């Protein structure tokens, strides 16, 4: 009886963090150059337009990034890497428990130059 109660309690306690994350979404995608080659090491920043809170990720060897556990809302997503123009997409809507895909294409240039996609 005690063992069964302890097991049930353990299941309930371990599932609490998962329930708390149920209202969160994520933004994922690839960063590539204009020829279609992936860009590893690019910094991708998602900024919640209402709260101004930011989450940052760096692309992996395949040019892929994940920004998990984001609150629902509208985001601006920026990708940048030295030797390329900064790329930005505004108006990325993220719903609760949803995933949005944002693909960035960086053009050669300087970071002070910005390409904005709406």
Secondary structure by P-SEA (a helix, b strand, c coil): caaaaaaaaaaaaaaaaaaaaccccbbbbbbbccccccccbbbbbbbcccccbbbbbbbccccccccccccccbbbbbbbcccccbbbbccccccccbbbbbbbbbccccccbbbbcc
